[in-house]
């Protein structure tokens, strides 16, 4: 596989894991704060997680390169 294809695949795999982990954590915390921990918590958390992940994955995939460029630009200012 070419370097470009591997780089793009790595970006997609990273986005998949990062968005999934962040969606689990954020939707869990927000669901807990808004509705409390009771017998129906996981039934509320599941759909919230799926919606969060459906939004987060494309955003992470497309925004990560931009965030990387912003980070590089910021760090250059500190290094100068």
N, C-alpha and C positions, 0 to 999 in steps of 0.2 A: 504494500500500500504506500502511496506517495506521502511525502512529508506534509503536504497541504491537507490531504484527506485525513491523515492521522491527527493533525492539529484541529481540524474542524470536528472530528469525532470526539476528541478529548474535550473540546468546548461543550459539546452537546451532553456528554456523560457528566461532566462537572455540573452543568446546569440542571440536569435531571436530579442528581443527588442533592445539590445545594438547595434547590427549590423544594424538594420533598422534605428534607430535614427542617428547613425554616418553616414550611407550611404546617408540618406536624406540631412544632413547638408553638408557633404563633397562634394557630387556630385553637390549640389546646388551652393556652393561657387565656386567650380572649373568651372562649366558651366558659371556662372556669370562673373568670371574673364576672361575666354577665349573667350566668345562670346557676352557678354553684355546683358543688359536687354531690350528686344524688344518683338514684338508680338509672336515670335517663341520660346521664352525662355522655356516655359513649355513643348513644343514638343521636345526640345533637352534634357531638364532635366530628363524627364520621363525615356527614354531608358538608360541614363547614370546612373540613380538611380538603375534601375533593374540590370544592369551589376555589379554595385558596391555591391549591396546587395547579388547577387549570389556568389560573391567572398568573401565578408565580413562574411557572416553567418558561413560557414564552418571554416574559419580562427579563428573567435572569439570562436567558440565552442571547437576547438582543442587547441588553444593557451592560452585561459583563465586559465586553470589549471597550465600551465607552468609559466605564468605571476604571478599567485598567489604564486607559490613556490619561484620565484625570489624576489617577494616583501617580503615574510616572511624571506628569507635569508638576504636581505638588512636591514630589520628592526631589526633583531637580532644583527647585527653589531652596530647599533645605540644604542640599549638597553644595550649593554655590556660595 
